[in-house]
Amino acid sequence: MTAGLYRKRVFCADLSAGDAVEELFCIERVERRKIFVRGTVHAGDRLCAEAEGIFISIDRGKFIEMRGTDGVR
């Protein structure tokens, strides 16, 4: 299970639905339960968007225990 915090910047407003884009994402580093991720979207040579995120890894059993039986805590 993961929780995330994201930040993104979009540069290309002139993309059309049929434009081919390339998405590149990578894990930059891992610090204990924190997973730092960065990604970009390119249309040809143009950088259209970039994003970074921090994901927190949560043990599935602990997550279910925290939620309780009704899904709310």
N, C-alpha and C positions, 0 to 999 in steps of 0.2 A: 504494500500500500504506500502511496506517496501523497504528500500535500505540496502545493507549489506556489511560488510567488514569481510573477512574470513582469518583464519590462520590454516594450517593443517600440520600434521607430519605423514608420513607413515613409518611403521617399517617392515612389512612383505612383502618381495618381492616374497616369495615362495607360495603364494595362487594360487590355480587353479580355473578355472571357476566353477567347481562342488562343491567346498568347502562350507560348511554351515558356515555362519557368523551371528553374533548377533550385531545389531546396537542399541546403547543406546544414547538418546539425552535428554537434559533437559534445561529448562530455569533456569539460575543461579540467575538472578536478573533483575529487571526493574527499571530504573531511568528515570522518566518522559517519553520521547519518545524513549529512548535507551533500547533495549532488548538484554541482554547478554546470549548467548547460548553456551553449551559445548556438545560434542558428542564423542563417542568412537566406534570402530569396533573391535570385538573379534572373533577369530576362536578358539573355545574351550577355553583354558586358556590363549592363546596368545593374547596380545594386538597388533593389526595390524595397527591401525591408530587412531589418535585423532585429533579433530578439535575444534576450538572455533570461534564464530562469534558475531558481533555486528550488530543488525538490528535496523534501525531507522524507527519508525512508522510515516507515513505521511498521513494526512487527504486526502481522495480520491478526494474531491472537490478542495482542494488547489493544488493537483498534476495535475489534469486536467487543472486547471486555469494556472499553471506554464508552462505546455506543449504548450499551445496555440492550435489553430485549426489544424495546419499542423503537430503537433507532435514534432516540433522543436522550441527551444527558443533561 
